[in-house]
Amino acid sequence: MMPATAVPAGVSSAFEVFGSEAGAHAAAWMAATAALDEASALDPKTKDLAYLAVLAALRLESGIPFHARQARQHGATREEVISAVLLGLQPAGHGVTACLPGALAAYDAT
């Protein structure tokens, strides 16, 4: 087994297992994530809000709490987080609403 890879605090339990049980894969993922962050022309708050919109549209609920907290830390308001999660309502459908409770619970708990 490869050594564990440090993952950010507050991620989903699935991502924690990814870091601890698939160290080489997690390290490659974290390196790619860092490189993509560096390449982005978006400011951190905008990037966090866009990420929430994409997660909600794809119905990837497990990542919503972490990224809602990130958005708050980067200055997003509660209303901006709601708008980001619901941004995909028209093109992706009503399923994005399933991500709203987790986003607001994480935002409010921060």
N, C-alpha and C positions, 0 to 999 in steps of 0.2 A: 504494500500500500504506500502511496506517495504521502509525503508530509502534508499536514493540514495547511490550508491557505487562509490567511486573515481575511475575513469578510467584514463589512461595515456592521456596527452595532445596530440592532433593531430590525434586521432583515427577517424574512419569513423563516420558519423552521426548515423548509425545504432548501432554501439557499444556504442555511447554516450547515446542513448535511452535505450539500454540494461542496462547500469549502473544506469540511473535515474529512470527507470520504473520497473525494475526487480531486485531490490537491493540484495535480498537474493541469487538469482541465479548468479548475477554478482560477488558477494563476494565469492561464492563457486568457480566460474570460475577463479577468480584472485588468490585465494589460491592454486588451482591446478596448475595454470601457474607458480606461485612462486616455488612450490615444484618441478615441472618438470625442471625449470631453475636450481635449486640447484642440481638436480640429474644428469644433463648433464655433460659429460666430454668434451664437445666442448667449445672452447673459444667464447666470445660474437660475434666477427665478423663472424666466421664460422657458428655459430648458426643462425645469422641473414640471411646470404646468403642461407643456407639450407632452412630456413623458406620461403624465397622468392621463391625458386625453388618449394617447395610444394604448396604454394599459387597459383603460376602460373599454375602448373600442374592440380590443382583442379579448376582453373579458378575463384578463389575467389578474384576478382579485388579490392574489397573495402578495403582489408587489405594491399594491395601492397604499397600505399604511406607511411603509417606509418612505415612499416618494411624496406622500402628503406631508409627512413631517419634514422632509427635505425642502419642500416648497415653502412651508411656514418659516423654516430657518432662513430661507433666502428672501423673506419679506412678502410672500404671497398672503393675501387676505383670505378669510374663510370663503367669501363670495367668489374670489378668483378660483379657489380649489373646486367649489361647486360647479362653476362655469366650465372649468377644464374637464372635469369628469363627464359633464353632460354635453360637451362639445360634439361628440360623436352620435348624439341622439338621432339626428336626421339620417346620416349615411349608414350608421352601424345598427341602429334600432334601439328599442327599449331596454335591451340587455345591459346597456351602460349604467342604468339606474341601480343594478345590483352592486356596483362598485361604490356607490355614494355613501352607504352607511359606514363602511370601513375607512373611507377617506376622512369623513367627518369625525369619527371616533378617534382616529390617530391625530388629526389636526387639533381637536379639542383637548386631547390628553397631553399635548406638548406644553 
